[in-house]
């Protein structure tokens, strides 16, 4: 399973709702651990795209035209996919943290009554 597929499965589980706090905490830990892997992937994809851009610059008279050519290639798509995956992971981390805080507050209020 790729990192992207792993995050997609976590996303689907979160969207379903009805998460127990323990499971939400596990998913939060998993996502946090995956951020390092995503950063590694972004670094590789950035270099690959930069190489494609350099090749496009060598074949074009104008830099802006070369950039457009490079952004039409698979290297740019892979770069964007990696960055978008990180963005999804970070937003899910934020969401799970909020969910856990809300559950903690709910528990605190219910135990004080």
Contact map, one row per residue, 1 for C-alpha under 8 A:
11101100000000000000000000000000000000000000000000000000000000000000000000000000000000000000000000000000000000000
11111100000000000000000000000000000000000000000000000000000000000000000000000000000000000000000000000000000000000
11111110000000000000000000000000010011000000000000000000000000000000000000000000000000000000000000000000000000000
01111111000000000000000000000000000000000000000000000000000000000000000000000000000010000000000000000000000000000
11111111100000000000000000000000000000000000000000000000000000000000000000000000000000000000000000000000000000000
11111111110000000000000000000000000000000000000000000000000000000000000000000000000000000000000000000000000000000
00111111111000000000000000000010000000000000000000000000000000000000000000000000000010001000000000000000000000000
00011111111100000000000000000000000000000000000000000000000000000000000000000000000000000000000000000000000000000
00001111111110000000000000000000000000000000000000000000000000000000000000000000000000000000000000000000000000000
00000111111111000000000000100000000000000000000000000000000000000000000000000000000000000000000000000000000000000
00000011111111100000000000000000000000000000000000000000000000000000000000000000000000000001000000000000000000000
00000001111111110000000000000000000000000000000000000000000000000000000000000000000000000000000000000000000000000
00000000111111111000000000000000000000000000000000000000000000000000000000000000000000000000000000000000000000000
00000000011111111010000000000000000000000000000000000000000000000000000000000000000000000000000000000000000000000
00000000001111111000000000000000000000000000000000000000000000000000000000000000000000000000000000000000000000000
00000000000111111100000000000000000000000000000000000000000000000000000000000000000000000000000000000000000000000
00000000000011111110000000000000000000000000000000000000000000000000000000000000000000000000000000000000000000000
00000000000000011111000000000000000000000000000000000000000000000000000000000000000000000000000000000000000000000
00000000000001001111101100000000000000000000000000000000000000000000000000000000000000000000000000000000000000000
00000000000000000111111100000000000000000000000000000000000000000000000000000000000000000000000000000000000000000
00000000000000000011111110000000000000000000000000000000000000000000000000000000000000000000000000010010000000000
00000000000000000001111111000000000000000000000000000000000000000000000000000000000000000000000000000000000000000
00000000000000000011111111100000000000000000000000000000000000000000000000000000000000000000000000000000000000000
00000000000000000011111111110000000000000000000000000000000000000000000000000000000000000000000100010000000000000
00000000000000000000111111111000000000000000000000000000000000000000000000000000000000000000000100010000000000000
00000000000000000000011111111100000000000000000000000000000000000000000000000000000000000000000000000000000000000
00000000010000000000001111111110000000000000000000000000000000000000000000000000000000000000000000000000000000000
00000000000000000000000111111111000000000000000000000000000000000000000000000000000000000001100110000000000000000
00000000000000000000000011111111100000000000000000000000000000000000000000000000000000000000000000000000000000000
00000000000000000000000001111111110000000000000000000000000000000000000000000000000000000000000000000000000000000
00000010000000000000000000111111111000000000000000000000000000000000000000000000000000001101100000000000000000000
00000000000000000000000000011111111100000000000000000000000000000000000000000000000000000000100000000000000000000
00000000000000000000000000001111111110000000000000000000000000000000000000000000000000000000000000000000000000000
00100000000000000000000000000111111111000000000000000000000000000000000000000000000000000000000000000000000000000
00000000000000000000000000000011111111100000000000000000000000000000000000000000000001001000000000000000000000000
00000000000000000000000000000001111111110000000000000000000000000000000000000000000000000000000000000000000000000
00100000000000000000000000000000111111111000000000000000000000000000000000000000000000000000000000000000000000000
00100000000000000000000000000000011111111100000000000000000000000000000000000000010011000000000000000000000000000
00000000000000000000000000000000001111111110000000000000000000000000000000000000000001000000000000000000000000000
00000000000000000000000000000000000111111111000000000000000000000000000000000000000000000000000000000000000000000
00000000000000000000000000000000000011111111100000000000000000000000000000000000010000000000000000000000000000000
00000000000000000000000000000000000001111111110000000000000000000000000000000010011000000000000000000000000000000
00000000000000000000000000000000000000111111111000000000000000000000000000000000000000000000000000000000000000000
00000000000000000000000000000000000000011111111100000000000000000000000000000000000000000000000000000000000000000
00000000000000000000000000000000000000001111111110000000000000000000000000110110010000000000000000000000000000000
00000000000000000000000000000000000000000111111111000000000000000000000000000010000000000000000000000000000000000
00000000000000000000000000000000000000000011111111100000000000000000000000000000000000000000000000000000000000000
00000000000000000000000000000000000000000001111111110000000000000000000000100000000000000000000000000000000000000
00000000000000000000000000000000000000000000111111111000000000000000010000110010000000000000000000000000000000000
00000000000000000000000000000000000000000000011111111100000000000000000000000000000000000000000000000000000000000
00000000000000000000000000000000000000000000001111111110000000000000000000000000000000000000000000000000000000000
00000000000000000000000000000000000000000000000111111111000000000000010000100000000000000000000000000000000000000
00000000000000000000000000000000000000000000000011111111100000000110010000000000000000000000000000000000000000000
00000000000000000000000000000000000000000000000001111111110000000000000000000000000000000000000000000000000000000
00000000000000000000000000000000000000000000000000111111111000000000000000000000000000000000000000000000000000000
00000000000000000000000000000000000000000000000000011111111100000110110000000000000000000000000000000000000000000
00000000000000000000000000000000000000000000000000001111111111100110000000000000000000000000000000000000000000000
00000000000000000000000000000000000000000000000000000111111110000000000000000000000000000000000000000000000000000
00000000000000000000000000000000000000000000000000000011111110000100000000000000000000000000000000000000000000000
00000000000000000000000000000000000000000000000000000001111111101100000000000000000000000000000000000000000000000
00000000000000000000000000000000000000000000000000000000111111101100000000000000000000000000000000000000000000000
00000000000000000000000000000000000000000000000000000000100111111100000000000000000000000000000000000000000000000
00000000000000000000000000000000000000000000000000000000100111111110000000000000000000000000000000000000000000000
00000000000000000000000000000000000000000000000000000000000001111111000000000000000000000000000000000000000000000
00000000000000000000000000000000000000000000000000000000000111111111100000000000000000000000000000000000000000000
00000000000000000000000000000000000000000000000000001001101111111111110000000000000000000000000000000000000000000
00000000000000000000000000000000000000000000000000001001100000111111111000000000000000000000000000000000000000000
00000000000000000000000000000000000000000000000000000000000000011111111100000000000000000000000000000000000000000
00000000000000000000000000000000000000000000000000000001000000001111111110000000000000000000000000000000000000000
00000000000000000000000000000000000000000000000010011001000000000111111110110000000000000000000000000000000000000
00000000000000000000000000000000000000000000000000000000000000000011111111111000000000000000000000000000000000000
00000000000000000000000000000000000000000000000000000000000000000001111111011000000000000000000000000000000000000
00000000000000000000000000000000000000000000000000000000000000000000111111111000000000000000000000000000000000000
00000000000000000000000000000000000000000000000000000000000000000000001111111100000000000000000000000000000000000
00000000000000000000000000000000000000000000100110010000000000000000011011111110000000000000000000000000000000000
00000000000000000000000000000000000000000000100010000000000000000000011111111111000000000000000000000000000000000
00000000000000000000000000000000000000000000000000000000000000000000001111111111100000000000000000000000000000000
00000000000000000000000000000000000000000000100000000000000000000000000001111111110000000000000000000000000000000
00000000000000000000000000000000000000000100110010000000000000000000000000111111111000000000000000000000000000000
00000000000000000000000000000000000000000000000000000000000000000000000000011111111100000000000000000000000000000
00000000000000000000000000000000000000000000000000000000000000000000000000001111111110000000000000000000000000000
00000000000000000000000000000000000001001100100000000000000000000000000000000111111111000000000000000000000000000
00000000000000000000000000000000000000000100000000000000000000000000000000000011111111100000000000000000000000000
00000000000000000000000000000000000000000000000000000000000000000000000000000001111111110000000000000000000000000
00010010000000000000000000000000000001000000000000000000000000000000000000000000111111111000000000000000000000000
00000000000000000000000000000000001001100000000000000000000000000000000000000000011111111100000000000000000000000
00000000000000000000000000000000000000000000000000000000000000000000000000000000001111111110000000000000000000000
00000000000000000000000000000000000000000000000000000000000000000000000000000000000111111111000000000000000000000
00000010000000000000000000000010001000000000000000000000000000000000000000000000000011111111100000000000000000000
00000000000000000000000000000010000000000000000000000000000000000000000000000000000001111111110000000000000000000
00000000000000000000000000000000000000000000000000000000000000000000000000000000000000111111111000000000000000000
00000000001000000000000000010010000000000000000000000000000000000000000000000000000000011111111100000000000000000
00000000000000000000000000010011000000000000000000000000000000000000000000000000000000001111111110000000000000000
00000000000000000000000000000000000000000000000000000000000000000000000000000000000000000111111111000000000000000
00000000000000000000000000000000000000000000000000000000000000000000000000000000000000000011111111100000000000000
00000000000000000000000110010000000000000000000000000000000000000000000000000000000000000001111111110000000000000
00000000000000000000000000010000000000000000000000000000000000000000000000000000000000000000111111111000000000000
00000000000000000000000000000000000000000000000000000000000000000000000000000000000000000000011111111100000000000
00000000000000000000000000000000000000000000000000000000000000000000000000000000000000000000001111111110000000000
00000000000000000000100110000000000000000000000000000000000000000000000000000000000000000000000111111111000000000
00000000000000000000000000000000000000000000000000000000000000000000000000000000000000000000000011111111100000000
00000000000000000000000000000000000000000000000000000000000000000000000000000000000000000000000001111111110000000
00000000000000000000100000000000000000000000000000000000000000000000000000000000000000000000000000111111111000000
00000000000000000000000000000000000000000000000000000000000000000000000000000000000000000000000000011111111100000
00000000000000000000000000000000000000000000000000000000000000000000000000000000000000000000000000001111111110000
00000000000000000000000000000000000000000000000000000000000000000000000000000000000000000000000000000111111111000
00000000000000000000000000000000000000000000000000000000000000000000000000000000000000000000000000000011111111100
00000000000000000000000000000000000000000000000000000000000000000000000000000000000000000000000000000001111111110
00000000000000000000000000000000000000000000000000000000000000000000000000000000000000000000000000000000111111111
00000000000000000000000000000000000000000000000000000000000000000000000000000000000000000000000000000000011111111
00000000000000000000000000000000000000000000000000000000000000000000000000000000000000000000000000000000001111111
00000000000000000000000000000000000000000000000000000000000000000000000000000000000000000000000000000000000111111
00000000000000000000000000000000000000000000000000000000000000000000000000000000000000000000000000000000000011111
